[in-house]
Amino acid sequence: MSGKVCLITGGTSGIGAAVAKILAKHGEKVIIVGRNLEKSIETVNQIKQQTGNQNVDFMLADLSSLSQVRQLALDFRHIHPRLDVLVNNAGVTMFRYQETADGFESTFEVNYLSHFLLTNMLLDTLKASSPSRIINVSSAVHIAADIDLEDLNGRKKKYSALNAYARSKLANLLFTYELARLLDGSGVTVNAVHPGLVKSNLGRGGRSFSSRVWRIVNSFGSSPEKGAATIVYLATSPEVENVTGKYFANLKPIRSSEKSYDVYTARKLWEISEKIVEPNTTVSPAS
Ligand SMILES: NC(=O)c1ccc[n+]([C@@H]2O[C@H](COP(=O)([O-])OP(=O)(O)OC[C@H]3O[C@@H](n4cnc5c(N)ncnc54)[C@H](OP(=O)(O)O)[C@@H]3O)[C@@H](O)[C@H]2O)c1
């Protein structure tokens, strides 16, 4: 693999920045998605300096805005005729209930819905570039989650940051498995990853008790480079060229929760998500 076009969301920090740096070191063309101009410029400059690869760039989009995600996909398609690797990595954990301007619980929109939209809008480019790969960054925490398809914002229950985060990560898995079914035979693979417990900026800034607990837990995490390893493996290794619809940790496929394999829930979540992000931007089961 060399000179492949790789798009990484959440590339300005933690695991995403490490993935971007490693792929740049491999000689790939790396484009990170950031929401902050200064941070994006700084990250790109650092990666160029540290790897010697000048083929590194950024695109700006706040993933808590569906219109910005839509614009990101349109701009990407306009600038780049191909896409070999899409890493849906950006993520947040919100320690209090917050809705985006689109009206969705923030964790759900940033971690899942925005990536659902981005991926669907880039599918034609990925198919035209096949063999190509999609990697969705989930988390082992998904195991604690349930999805109420009639209450995706989780309003029926008292808000819990852990539940909201786990729900978004279960949604990533349901999305991965449904997309793998839809993309069967297309030459585009899609897999999900648990990167392990990694020391990063995730959950920084909150003042609540649970945010302090999370920061303590997080401080025992491994390096972002270690967290990036399985993502880079899925993005580059010939060993997994034809592997799709799997959940990986530590470079190995593992089983995710029973709920994540529920085909009915996955299809329904897809249909609901499709309606939310508007028609004509997603792949249909028949295609
Ligand atoms: N760390 C862990 O132990 C762990 C464990 C399991 C799964 N994960 C997953 O790994 C992924 C990467 O997380 P991390 O640990 O590397 O955390 P991180 O250091 O906080 O990085 C998160 C990245 O997402 C970006 N991001 C957050 N909200 C965004 C938004 N609204 N629009 C655009 N970008 C946004 C951040 O941008 P800024 O730089 O601008 O903040 C940052 O680049 C996440 O999906 C996370 O859920 C992490």
The ligand as an ORCA input file, in Angstrom:
! r2SCAN-3c Opt
* xyz 0 1
  N      -9.555      6.569     24.472
  C     -10.133      5.387     24.712
  O      -9.842      4.710     25.726
  C     -11.124      4.821     23.720
  C     -11.649      3.545     23.954
  C     -12.573      3.008     23.040
  C     -12.942      3.758     21.927
  N     -12.419      4.997     21.727
  C     -12.840      5.754     20.542
  O     -11.706      6.157     19.810
  C     -12.039      7.310     19.019
  C     -10.971      8.372     19.178
  O     -11.025      8.864     20.504
  P      -9.734      9.330     21.317
  O      -9.648      8.480     22.509
  O      -8.554      9.460     20.424
  O     -10.245     10.766     21.844
  P      -9.751     12.247     21.545
  O      -8.292     12.382     21.824
  O     -10.681     13.123     22.318
  O     -10.008     12.425     19.993
  C     -11.310     12.593     19.482
  C     -11.245     13.237     18.129
  O     -12.594     13.474     17.666
  C     -12.719     14.851     17.307
  N     -14.069     15.372     17.504
  C     -14.793     15.372     18.646
  N     -15.957     16.000     18.453
  C     -15.969     16.424     17.157
  C     -16.878     17.137     16.374
  N     -18.050     17.605     16.869
  N     -16.561     17.407     15.097
  C     -15.387     16.981     14.578
  N     -14.474     16.285     15.273
  C     -14.762     16.023     16.554
  C     -11.740     15.580     18.209
  O     -11.471     16.881     17.712
  P     -10.722     17.995     18.620
  O      -9.267     17.668     18.531
  O     -11.087     19.281     17.961
  O     -11.260     17.849     20.017
  C     -10.560     14.626     18.156
  O      -9.814     14.803     16.970
  C     -13.427      7.751     19.490
  O     -14.405      7.284     18.583
  C     -13.577      7.049     20.829
  O     -14.925      6.845     21.171
  C     -11.520      5.560     22.602
*
